[in-house]
Amino acid sequence: MVETLRVGIAGVGTVGASVMRLLARQDAALTARTGRTIRVTGFSAREREKERDADLSGVAFFDNAAALAASPEIDLFVELIGGAEGAARDSVETALNNGKGVVTANKALLARHGLALAALAEEKRVPLAYEASVAGGIPIVKTLREGLAGNSIDRVYGILNGTCNYILSRMETEGLSFEACLKEAQRLGYAEADPTFDIGGFDTAHKLAILATLAFGAEIDADAISVEGIERVTTADLKAADELGYRIKLLGVAQRTPHGVEQRVHPTMVKKSSAIAQVMGVTNAVTIDADAVHELTLVGPGAGGEATASAVVADIADIARGVRSRPLGLPRAALTKVQRVEMQRHEGGYYIRLAVYDKPGAFAGIAGRMAERNISLESIMQRGRPIATGDKPGGPVPVVLITYATTEKLVREALDAIVADGYVAERPQSIRIERE
């Protein structure tokens, strides 16, 4: 048997403590599978004496993550601090520069600095592993990078944020408002006190940037992703989707187009019959469309200490057994410059909800604005009766339009014209329809 793999862990919070417990619980099995003993020999944290749900006896403490990363007492550095800058970035760069492999769960770090870190890992000939950075316990990184190496991938998309999926699921099944569901998510610990990163779609965008690189060999570029959150989704939208045979999910979508790789995050209407529509609560799911396997969907826990620790330990085990994969699938120099595809060029069907003033010519005017841009309407539904406003009987009427395939650019132009014409009482709602 070869020598022990000595591991240093930076950040012993929920995930870090779970990693230590899992390594201890599976000690004998991991030794048998990897041919090496794995031992945590050092850790760093903000507070040394804080009570933690992990056995740290005999484990050296470092008050600085970079010092741990540079220590000759460890062979592998595990970064569980979080954040794109500061201690996380400094310590990972230190570990790589000192010839130590790195395991991280930090999607923000990879989305912003993944190219430079991958190049450094290649230069130093050490592993950089990050299975836990996307979709928690779902082995999506290994699936794209190794499991589907013989496939040409056309599209990868999925539910990559459990907070948003929980909120949309509760809104749909219980008829609760967005605000009420968000408050409950915060109470349960699914959402942060400042939930902007999750509900605004930015967390999903960081994860999608990593998946797009693995799927299409393009450089990681989170800024090339068009991002919309779920803040404007209402119970009225969810009810309409249900009647039309759809569910609304916040999806991250990356796909090949004639213009380049399109990357987008936004609320999406998906057919109830699709696998991804069945995924409710805090669960994550990723679907891959490829030439050999056709459609493959992976579903599982997207967050939480145990699920994330499972992915971290899987990376540690790979490194212990000597598995070496290029961090981004291809050599850093072989990755192509991402060609940003503007959302205006996106093509597909749209759900549009309007609050239309009940006055002569309004419906004809709206239809005319659509026709001017060759937008064909699959259906028009009035969702209720006019709402009286004071002495005026002609209040707004909720109207839903479903379009056939068109472009984002034309839909935006038509809606801008409808607003300018004074036909609607509030900003129109539009949600893209993801066809199977």
C-alpha positions, -999 to +999 in steps of 0.1 A: +000+000+000+013+035-008+017+062+017-012+080+035-029+109+017-028+138+041-057+162+037-061+198+049-096+213+051-102+250+050-136+258+064-152+234+089-188+246+088-217+224+078-200+209+048-165+207+062-178+189+093-198+165+071-167+158+050-148+148+082-176+126+095-180+109+061-142+102+058-142+087+093-174+066+087-161+053+053-125+049+064-122+012+058-141+013+025-122+042+011-089+025+020-100-006+002-112+013-029-083+037-032-054+016-019-044+044+005-053+056+039-069+091+039-063+112+070-073+148+078-041+163+093-049+200+093-078+224+093-083+262+093-113+282+105-121+316+119-125+303+154-104+275+169-125+267+199-159+268+183-179+236+189-182+215+157-199+183+149-167+166+139-137+150+157-108+173+154-086+157+180-051+153+168-057+176+138-034+206+135-051+240+136-041+269+112-056+304+117-048+312+081-061+291+051-031+300+029-007+288+056-026+255+057-024+253+019+014+258+020+020+234+049+043+205+042+021+185+065-007+181+039-007+166+004-042+177-007-060+210+001-098+211+004-113+246+001-148+250+017-146+287+025-167+301-003-165+333-023-147+343-055-120+364-038-102+367-005-091+337+015-107+312-009-088+324-039-056+331-021-055+297-005-063+277-036-036+296-056-012+289-028-019+252-027-015+249-065+017+269-065+031+246-038+024+216-059-007+204-040-039+191-055-071+210-047-107+200-041-133+227-039-170+232-037-167+269-047-187+276-079-182+314-076-144+310-075-145+287-105-169+309-125-146+339-120-111+324-119-116+288-132-095+294-164-065+308-145-067+281-118-070+253-144-040+266-162-020+268-130-031+232-121-019+220-155+014+239-152+021+223-118+007+189-129-016+186-099-054+179-098-081+205-094-114+188-086-148+205-081-176+180-083-194+196-053-195+230-070-225+222-092-257+204-081-245+192-048-246+154-047-253+149-084-222+137-102-227+160-131-191+171-135-178+136-139-207+127-162-200+155-186-162+153-184-157+116-184-189+096-186-201+113-219-166+117-235-178+098-266-209+120-271-214+153-289-236+174-266-263+197-280-278+211-249-274+209-211-300+225-188-314+221-154-327+231-120-295+242-103-308+262-073-328+244-047-340+277-031-358+288-063-372+254-069-386+252-034-402+287-037-418+279-071-430+244-059-447+259-028-463+287-048-477+262-072-489+235-048-502+257-020-511+289-039-488+310-016-473+343-027-437+347-037-430+368-006-446+342+018-426+313+002-394+333+004-399+341+041-405+304+048-374+294+028-354+318+049-369+303+081-359+268+071-324+278+061-329+273+023-324+310+016-300+335+030-311+367+048-301+385+016-315+360-010-306+381-041-278+357-052-303+328-053-336+343-064-319+367-089-305+337-108-268+345-102-261+313-083-275+293-112-255+313-137-222+305-119-230+268-121-242+270-157-209+286-167-190+256-154-214+231-171-212+250-204-174+247-204-174+210-198-202+204-224-189+226-252-152+232-246-158+269-244-140+292-219-158+298-186-175+332-189-202+339-164-207+374-180-218+358-212-249+344-196-283+363-198-298+361-163-333+367-150-346+357-116-380+345-103-390+377-085-418+385-110-434+351-111-469+351-096-494+326-086-515+337-116-486+326-139-483+293-122-521+286-124-521+295-161-491+272-167-509+244-149-540+248-171-518+248-202-500+216-192-468+232-180-448+239-148-426+270-143-390+263-132-359+285-130-336+268-155-301+273-165-298+264-202-267+261-224-270+250-260-254+250-294-269+274-319-258+285-354-245+317-338-225+301-309-232+287-275-264+303-260-263+305-222-293+317-203-309+316-169-346+325-165-380+312-154-392+287-180-424+268-188-417+231-192-441+204-201-456+185-171-447+152-189-410+160-189-387+145-164-375+179-151-410+191-144-414+163-118-386+177-097-400+196-067-388+212-035-351+218-029-340+190-053-318+197-083-319+181-118-298+183-149-307+171-184-282+165-211-291+161-248-264+143-267-261+123-299-254+088-285-274+088-253-301+112-265-316+125-233-301+118-199-315+133-167-298+132-133-318+141-102-307+145-066-300+167-036-284+200-048-272+212-014-269+203+023-239+191+043-241+154+035-249+157-002-221+182-008-197+162+014-205+131-008-192+150-039-161+163-020-152+129-007-156+114-042-130+139-055-107+131-026-110+094-034-103+099-071-071+118-062-061+091-036-064+064-062-044+084-087-071+095-111-060+126-130-085+144-153-079+177-170-098+202-148-120+216-176-121+185-198-098+199-224-064+216-220-068+252-210-052+263-243-077+242-263-108+259-249-125+282-274-134+318-268-171+318-259-193+336-285-220+353-265-254+348-281-276+377-271-311+368-258-326+388-286-316+359-309-332+333-288-360+314-306-389+296-290-425+300-279-436+325-252-462+328-225-472+365-222-495+379-195-510+413-200-533+435-178-553+450-207-575+480-203-611+471-212-616+497-239-625+495-276-596+486-299-573+473-273-573+437-283-572+445-320-542+469-313-523+442-294-529+416-321-518+442-346-485+448-329-478+411-328-488+407-365-464+435-375-436+414-363-449+381-377-456+367-343-482+340-346-504+334-316-513+298-306-539+309-281-555+339-264-572+335-230-590+361-209-581+352-173-609+371-155-634+399-157-625+436-159-616+451-125-635+483-118-614+513-108-633+539-089-661+553-112-644+538-143-659+505-153-631+497-178-604+484-155-577+460-167-585+425-179-560+397-173-551+382-207-527+354-215-511+350-250-492+319-261-470+324-291-456+300-317-419+300-321-405+335-325-375+354-314-368+373-282-360+404-301-394+405-318-413+397-286-396+426-268-403+450-296-440+440-297-444+444-259-426+477-259-450+490-286-480+476-267-469+495-235-463+527-255-497+524-270-513+526-235-531+493-239-518+478-206-519+488-170-486+473-159-454+459-172-461+427-193-449+394-180-432+371-205-419+336-198-401+314-223-415+280-232-389+252-234-401+228-261-391+191-259 
